[in-house]
Amino acid sequence: MKKLTFVATAVLGMLSTTAMAQSSVTLYGIVDAAVVHTTKQVGGSKVAMDAGQMATSRWGMRGSEDLGGGLKANFGLEGTLFNDSGAAGNLFDRQATVGLSGGFGSVNLGRQNILGVDSIGLADPISLAHAGTNPNVAFSALNAGSLYGDYGTNVGGVAQLRQNNSIKYLTPVMSGFGGALMYGFGEQPGNSSARSYAGVSGYYTAGAAGGAALAYAKLKNQADNSTLTLWGGGAKYAVTTALELRATYAENKVDTTQRKIAVTGLGVNYSVSPALTLTGAYYNTKRSGDVDGKANQYIAMGKYALSKRTVLYASLTHAKAGSAALKDTSLGLITIEGQTSANRTALGVLHSF
């Protein structure tokens, strides 16, 4: 991906009178939009223009300063774009970190992805596409604020796939193996455990041949009398240069209510040509402990690269819930009471810079 890189003396000169020659800042982003048709909506089928279907639209800046001796200072700032309407999300809702890196690995402080996002994202069957309705994003990565908003550092019933006030340590990669530790400070007076996040992960990568990752985490609620436990992982394997298999599994459980949500994902990618890739994916979501049932998603997707930075895509999703009561696990694909299935098609374009 081609980046726009500026010497810090040019970019930061407006903000500071001094800059190191070894410093640099990179501006980057993704703009993605699609026409989406969804059946079984309240009032009938719906046609909409939606941003961020293949990948969430975003913009960001990242930079580093060479401090010498192999040590670097780094920062990353990234925010969501809603290019279908021109609106912006919170300024840097996706990432806001500063840290150091070197032979010891890296340490970053601020708002950043939980370890489950990194681990599940390695092998998600559709590479975390359709984030608004992807079970791995909603449940495995705790993006469903209505279910997980009472736990972790983000107060206000919102998504927990990124943690405020957190510190993350990444080990150096040795022979393909690496790991991470992460802690999010709840910042509650008199109780350091309340609303905290603590996680650990490990991974192996073999480059284009594949890789695997596992993550485990605990999130506390405000009163520190309930714990949400999350664990999961994924693996991908290149059978040939054209054929890749993917699998993920993750579950989270609340100790006080015994509510458990588990997601299994399976996928296959096939490169028809250097430009055209076809994907088939299946997700099974099971909920138990409070309401028992399951929901399934079946997805077919095609991507055609016009260049290294511009991609046309099309997808078809069929969602089916085991009962009308479980339609919430279809993530908005089914909105009519009493209905248990729906279809969605999307045709869009993604451009990265």
N, C-alpha and C positions, 0 to 999 in steps of 0.2 A: 504494500500500500504506500503510495507516494504521500509524503508529509510536507507541510509547509514549515520549514525550520528557520528560525530567526536567531541571530546572535543576540544575546541578552542586552548588550549595550544599545541595540536598536529598539528592541521591544520594551525593555524595562526602563529605558532612559527617561520615559515620560513620568515614571514613578520614583526613580532614584537617580541620584547624581553620580553614583559609583556602580560599577559592574565588573565582574571578573571575565577575562577573555576566554576562560575555559567553560563559561556558563552558556547554556542554550535553552530555548523554550520552543516547544513544538505545539502548533495548533492543529487539531484534528477533529473529525466528526463523521457522523452518518446521517443522511437524510433519506427517509424511507416512507413511501405512501402507497396505498393500495385501495382499489374498489372492492368492497366486501359485501357479499349477499348472504344473509342468514335467514333460515326458515324458523318457524315455530316461535316467533316473537309476539309479544302482546300487541294485538292489532293486526297481525299478519306478518308476512315476510318483510325484511328490511334490507335496503341497499344503502350503504354508507361509504364515505371516504375516511379511511382510518390511517393514522400515522403509525410507523414502527411495527409492521406486521412481520417482516423477516428478521429485522433487528431494530431495537428501540432507537428512534432518532435521538441524536445527542450531539453535543459539542464539548470540547475540552481543551485543556492546556496541561502539558507536563514538561518538566524541566529538571535539569541537574547541574551541579557545580562540582568540578573536579577539585577536591581538597588536597590531593597529593597522597602518595603512599597507598594507592588503591582505594582510598576512601572518597565517597561521593555524598553530597547532599541532594535530596530529591523532593519534588512536590508533584501532586496531581490534583487537578480540579476538573470536574465533569458534571454537566447538567443535562436534563432531559429537554427535548424539543417536541412540541406538538405542531408539526408543520402542516397538518391538515387545517388548522385554524390560525396558525401564526403565534399561538400562545407558548409560553415557556413554563417549565416546572419550577420548583424551587431552584435558586441560582445554581447551586452545586449539590443537588440531591443525590447524584450517583456516586460521587467521590469528592472528598476534600481532605487530603493528607499531606503530611510533610514527614521526612525521615532521612535515615542514613543507610548506605549500603557499602559493602566491601567484601573482603574474603570471608567474613563471618556470616554472610547472608544479607538480610535487610530487615530494618525495623521501620514501620510506618505508624504514625499517630493521626487520628482524626475519624472521619466517617468513611467506612469502607465495607466491602462485601463480607458477609459471614463465610466461614470456611465451607459450608454446605454448597454455596453458590459455585465456588471454585471447583469443588470435587464433583458434584453432579454435572456441572457445565462441561466438564471434560468429555463426557460421553452421552450427553442428552441426545435422544434419537433425532431431534430436529434442531440441534444446536441452539436451544433456548429461543427459537422462533415462536411467534404467536404468544408473546409473553403474557398477555392478558388472559389467555385461556389454556396455557400450558400447565398441566398438573405438576410438573417438576418445579416450575417457577412459583406457583401458588402454594403448594404444600411442602415439597421437599426443601424449598428455599424460603418458606415462611412469608410469602408475599401477600397472603390473604389476611389483611388487617383485621377483619371481623372475627377471625378465628385465633389469631396470634398476637393481636395488638396489646393484650394485657401483660405480655412478657417481653423482657429485654429492655434495651436502653431507650427505645423510641417511645416516648410517652404520647398518649392520645389515641389509642386504638388504631394505629397505622401499621403498615408493613414492617417486618423485621428482617428482610433479606439483607439490609445494610444496617450496621450498628453505629450510632453516634458514640463519641467519647471513647473510642477503642484504640487499642494498640495491637499490632499484628507483627509477629516475627516469622520470617521465612528462612529456612536453613539454606546453605549452599546445596546445589545439586551435585551429587556424587554418583557416578556410574548410572545416571538416570533416576536415582532415588532422591527424594526431598520430603520435607515436612513443614508444618506450620503450627504455631500457637497463637491464640487470639483471646483477648480479654476486653470486655466492654464495661465501663464504669457506670453503675446505676445512678450515682450522685444523689443518693437519698440521705438526708441528715440522720445521723445516729444508727444507720444500718448500711454497711458497705455491700452487703449481699443483695439487697432489694433491687430489682430491675437490672441485674447484672447479666452479662453473657460470658461464658467461658467455653472455649473449644480447642480441639486438637485435630490435626489431619496428617495424612501421609499419602504420597503418590509415587508412581513410577511412570516415566515416559520413555518411549523408544522412538521418538520422532514420528515420521510418517507411518511406521509399523504399528503404532498403537500406544496404549497406556492404560493405567488404572489408578483410582484414588478412593480413599475412605475418609470420612469425617464424623466427629462425635462432638456434641455440644449440649450444654444445659443453660436454660434461660429462666430467670426468676421473675415473679410478679412483684407488684408494688408493696404488698404486705409481707412479702418473703415467706408466705405460707403455702405456695404452690410452685411446682417446677415443671417446665416443658423440656422434655428430653428429645433430642434429635440425633439420629445417626443414619448414615447412608453412604452410597458410593456408586461408582460406575466403571465400566471398562469398554474399550474399543479396540478392534483388531482388524488390520488390513489383510484380508485373505489373499488378495492380489492387488496390483496397483490400481485396479478399477473398482474393486469390491471391498467395502468396509462394513463390519458388523458392530452394533452398539447395544449396550444393556446398562440399565440403572435400577437401583432399588433404594428407597429411603422411607423411613417412618418417623413419626413424632407422636409423643404421648404425654398427656397431662396427668400427673400423679393423683390429683384430688378427684377428678371426674372420671378418670380412666378412658377418656376419649382418645382414640388412636386413629391416625390417618396414615395409610401406607400406599405408596405409589410404585408400581413396576413399569418400566419403560423398555421397549425393544425397538430397534431400528436397523435399517439397512440402507447404505448409500451405494449407488452404482454410477460410475462416470462413463457415460455413453461416448463422450468425446472430451477434449480439454475444456470445451465451453459448456457442455450440457451435463448436469448431474440430476439423477432421479433419486428420490427418497421415499421409503415406506416406513411408517411408524405406528406403534400401538402403545397405548397407555391404559393401565388398569388402576383405578383408585378405589380403595376399600376404607370404609369408615366403620368403627365399632366402639363399644363402650357407652355411647349415649344413643346414637341412631345407627342401626346396623344396615349395611347395604354396600353397593358398589356402583361405579360408573366407568364406562369405557370410551376411549377415543381412538378412531382409526383415521390416519392421515396419509394422503398421497401428495407429493410435492415435486415440482420440477424447477430447476434454476438454470438460467442461460446467461453466461457472462459475456456481455458486449465488450468488456475490457477488464483490466485488473480491478477497476474501481466502480464499475457500473454493472448491475445484474437485474435482469428481468426474472420474475418468478410467478408461479401459479400454484395454488394448493386447494385441496378438497378435504374437509374434515367432517366426519360423521360422529356425533356424540350420542351416547345412549346411557341413561341412568337405570339402575335396577328397579327403582321405584320413584314415584313423583316426589316423595319426601327427600330423596337423594339428589334431586336435580341441582342443588347448590354445588355439588362436586363436578358438575359440567361447566362451572365457571362462567355462567351467563349465556352459554350457548342455548340453554333451554330456559325460557322465561314464563311460559304459559302454565298455570296450575293444571295438574292432571296429565301433562305431556311428559314423555320420558325419552324423546329423541329429537334431534335437530341436525341440519346440515349447514355447512358454511363453505363458501368458495371465496377465494381471494386472488386478485390479479394485480401485481404491483411492480414497482421499480425501486431499487436501492442504489444510492450513490454514496461513496465514501471519499473523504478528502483528508 
